[in-house]
Amino acid sequence: MADRHVTWTGKDDGGGITTLCNPDESWLRVSAAEAIEHIEGGVHRYYVRTGSKKADVVVVEEPAGKHLRADPSRASVEDLHELPDC
């Protein structure tokens, strides 16, 4: 399993995360659907970082479907919605 540092995100008009990005990495960008498959399948781990704090990107299932979120137990780490747009 490779760790992938997320530095930017793509968002839809409603603010939902559509893409995870890091222009400094070889993987560059991945759709939210692909990231969900990677996380659930144990293929890759995505994370965000603020200073020395690091939080995994996790899959959350709600009535409207699955979406991505930074681990809420790491409150001091940036939310995915706060990252610059890619």
Backbone as JSON, one array per atom type, in Angstrom:
{
  "sequence": "MADRHVTWTGKDDGGGITTLCNPDESWLRVSAAEAIEHIEGGVHRYYVRTGSKKADVVVVEEPAGKHLRADPSRASVEDLHELPDC",
  "N": [[0.85, -1.17, 0.0], [0.65, 2.13, -0.93], [1.38, 5.34, 0.4], [-0.29, 8.38, -0.09], [0.04, 11.74, -0.34], [-2.25, 14.29, -0.05], [-2.71, 17.41, -1.42], [-4.26, 19.26, -2.75], [-7.71, 19.67, -3.74], [-10.44, 18.76, -5.87], [-13.66, 20.13, -6.33], [-17.24, 19.86, -6.48], [-20.12, 21.84, -7.57], [-21.69, 21.9, -5.28], [-19.88, 21.65, -3.29], [-18.91, 19.14, -2.77], [-16.32, 16.67, -2.63], [-14.57, 15.87, -5.49], [-12.18, 15.16, -6.64], [-8.88, 14.14, -5.75], [-5.71, 15.59, -5.35], [-2.19, 16.06, -6.05], [0.14, 17.94, -7.27], [2.87, 17.58, -7.2], [3.48, 14.93, -7.18], [3.81, 11.68, -8.77], [1.35, 10.48, -9.26], [-0.43, 12.58, -9.54], [-3.4, 13.3, -9.94], [-6.53, 11.94, -8.83], [-9.75, 10.54, -9.17], [-12.56, 10.97, -6.94], [-14.12, 8.66, -6.78], [-12.29, 6.69, -7.62], [-10.38, 6.96, -5.57], [-11.89, 6.17, -3.37], [-12.27, 3.47, -4.01], [-9.57, 2.65, -3.92], [-8.93, 3.12, -1.19], [-10.81, 1.52, 0.2], [-10.11, -0.95, -0.85], [-7.57, -1.3, 0.1], [-5.43, -0.51, -1.43], [-4.15, 2.03, -1.71], [-3.25, 4.58, 0.65], [-4.55, 7.63, 1.48], [-3.74, 10.89, 2.61], [-3.84, 13.97, 4.55], [-1.92, 16.82, 5.57], [-0.98, 19.02, 8.17], [1.44, 20.99, 9.24], [3.14, 19.12, 11.58], [1.11, 17.39, 12.0], [-0.96, 14.77, 10.87], [-3.54, 13.35, 8.95], [-5.56, 10.65, 7.97], [-7.35, 10.23, 4.91], [-10.63, 9.32, 4.86], [-13.3, 7.02, 4.05], [-16.66, 7.79, 4.05], [-19.88, 6.66, 4.63], [-23.05, 7.63, 3.8], [-26.63, 8.3, 3.67], [-26.88, 9.49, 1.12], [-24.81, 8.4, -0.26], [-21.36, 7.29, -0.71], [-18.59, 9.22, 0.44], [-15.6, 11.27, 0.68], [-13.53, 12.2, 3.45], [-11.42, 14.0, 5.69], [-9.96, 12.34, 8.42], [-12.0, 12.72, 11.12], [-11.19, 12.59, 13.77], [-8.82, 13.83, 13.99], [-8.74, 16.72, 14.61], [-7.17, 19.06, 14.29], [-6.15, 19.02, 11.8], [-6.27, 20.08, 8.41], [-9.41, 20.32, 6.74], [-10.66, 18.55, 3.93], [-12.12, 20.2, 2.25], [-11.0, 22.69, 2.63], [-8.64, 22.77, 1.29], [-6.66, 23.98, -1.51], [-8.09, 24.42, -4.82], [-7.92, 21.97, -7.42]],
  "CA": [[0.0, 0.0, 0.0], [1.41, 3.38, -1.0], [0.79, 6.52, 1.02], [-0.4, 9.48, -1.03], [-0.21, 13.02, 0.34], [-3.21, 15.12, -0.78], [-2.44, 18.83, -1.17], [-5.33, 20.01, -3.39], [-8.9, 18.87, -4.03], [-11.45, 19.28, -6.79], [-14.97, 20.15, -5.68], [-18.37, 20.15, -7.36], [-20.82, 23.08, -7.23], [-22.22, 21.78, -3.93], [-18.77, 21.54, -2.34], [-18.49, 17.75, -2.61], [-14.99, 16.37, -3.15], [-14.62, 15.08, -6.72], [-10.84, 14.79, -7.05], [-7.76, 14.35, -4.85], [-4.58, 15.96, -6.2], [-0.9, 16.52, -5.57], [0.89, 18.16, -8.51], [4.27, 17.22, -7.01], [3.6, 13.47, -7.15], [3.61, 11.02, -10.06], [-0.06, 10.15, -9.45], [-1.02, 13.87, -9.89], [-4.81, 13.44, -9.55], [-7.35, 10.73, -8.86], [-11.15, 10.89, -8.89], [-13.04, 10.53, -5.62], [-14.55, 7.26, -6.92], [-11.08, 5.86, -7.63], [-9.79, 7.02, -4.24], [-12.73, 5.33, -2.5], [-11.9, 2.07, -4.33], [-8.21, 2.42, -3.41], [-8.95, 3.07, 0.28], [-11.55, 0.33, 0.63], [-9.4, -2.15, -1.29], [-6.25, -1.36, 0.7], [-4.43, -0.28, -2.47], [-3.43, 3.24, -1.33], [-3.74, 5.37, 1.78], [-4.46, 9.06, 1.2], [-3.69, 11.66, 3.85], [-3.57, 15.41, 4.52], [-0.96, 17.17, 6.62], [-0.83, 20.4, 8.61], [2.62, 20.95, 10.1], [3.52, 17.74, 11.89], [-0.13, 16.6, 12.16], [-1.32, 14.03, 9.66], [-4.82, 12.64, 9.09], [-5.95, 9.85, 6.83], [-8.61, 10.49, 4.23], [-11.46, 8.14, 5.12], [-14.56, 6.9, 3.3], [-17.83, 7.91, 4.91], [-21.09, 6.27, 3.9], [-24.26, 8.3, 4.27], [-27.75, 7.94, 2.79], [-26.66, 9.99, -0.25], [-23.72, 7.65, -0.86], [-20.03, 7.36, -0.09], [-17.77, 10.38, 0.12], [-14.31, 11.33, 1.35], [-13.39, 13.18, 4.51], [-10.24, 13.83, 6.54], [-10.32, 11.68, 9.67], [-12.49, 13.75, 12.05], [-10.55, 12.5, 15.09], [-7.63, 14.67, 13.9], [-9.39, 18.02, 14.43], [-6.26, 20.14, 13.95], [-5.7, 18.85, 10.42], [-7.16, 20.72, 7.45], [-10.49, 19.61, 6.11], [-10.44, 18.45, 2.48], [-12.76, 21.34, 1.59], [-10.18, 23.87, 2.82], [-7.46, 22.7, 0.42], [-6.83, 24.7, -2.79], [-8.71, 23.68, -5.91], [-7.03, 21.44, -8.47]],
  "C": [[0.9, 1.24, 0.0], [0.65, 4.49, -0.31], [0.81, 7.66, 0.02], [-0.82, 10.75, -0.28], [-1.1, 13.89, -0.55], [-2.95, 16.58, -0.42], [-3.5, 19.74, -1.78], [-6.52, 19.08, -3.56], [-9.75, 19.57, -5.09], [-12.8, 19.15, -6.11], [-16.06, 20.42, -6.71], [-19.06, 21.44, -6.89], [-21.38, 23.07, -5.81], [-21.14, 21.65, -2.87], [-18.29, 20.12, -2.11], [-17.13, 17.51, -3.26], [-15.12, 15.45, -4.35], [-13.27, 14.52, -7.11], [-9.86, 15.03, -5.92], [-6.54, 14.6, -5.71], [-3.33, 16.25, -5.38], [-0.03, 16.69, -6.81], [2.37, 17.81, -8.41], [4.52, 15.72, -7.0], [3.31, 12.87, -8.52], [2.14, 10.69, -10.32], [-0.9, 11.38, -9.77], [-2.45, 14.08, -9.43], [-5.53, 12.11, -9.68], [-8.78, 11.14, -8.51], [-11.53, 10.37, -7.5], [-13.47, 9.07, -5.69], [-13.36, 6.31, -6.91], [-10.44, 5.82, -6.24], [-10.58, 6.15, -3.26], [-12.4, 3.86, -2.74], [-10.52, 1.74, -3.77], [-8.2, 2.25, -1.9], [-9.64, 1.79, 0.75], [-10.84, -0.97, 0.25], [-8.01, -2.29, -0.7], [-5.12, -1.15, -0.3], [-3.53, 0.91, -2.12], [-4.07, 3.84, -0.09], [-3.52, 6.83, 1.4], [-4.47, 9.8, 2.54], [-3.48, 13.14, 3.56], [-2.66, 15.71, 5.68], [-1.03, 18.66, 6.88], [0.32, 20.4, 9.61], [3.03, 19.51, 10.32], [2.3, 16.83, 12.06], [-0.53, 16.0, 10.82], [-2.64, 13.32, 9.92], [-5.11, 11.87, 7.81], [-7.22, 10.41, 6.21], [-9.41, 9.2, 4.37], [-12.71, 8.18, 4.25], [-15.69, 6.93, 4.31], [-19.05, 7.54, 4.08], [-22.29, 6.89, 4.58], [-25.4, 7.93, 3.34], [-27.57, 8.38, 1.33], [-25.53, 9.25, -0.95], [-22.41, 7.82, -0.13], [-19.34, 8.65, -0.5], [-16.51, 10.35, 0.96], [-14.27, 12.45, 2.37], [-12.05, 12.93, 5.21], [-10.72, 13.26, 7.85], [-10.74, 12.72, 10.71], [-11.86, 13.68, 13.44], [-9.28, 13.34, 15.14], [-8.07, 16.11, 13.64], [-8.46, 19.14, 13.98], [-5.75, 20.06, 12.51], [-6.75, 19.45, 9.48], [-8.24, 19.77, 6.93], [-10.21, 19.56, 4.61], [-11.02, 19.65, 1.74], [-11.93, 22.61, 1.67], [-8.94, 23.89, 1.93], [-7.71, 23.47, -0.87], [-7.45, 23.79, -3.85], [-7.66, 23.18, -6.91], [-7.78, 21.31, -9.76]]
}
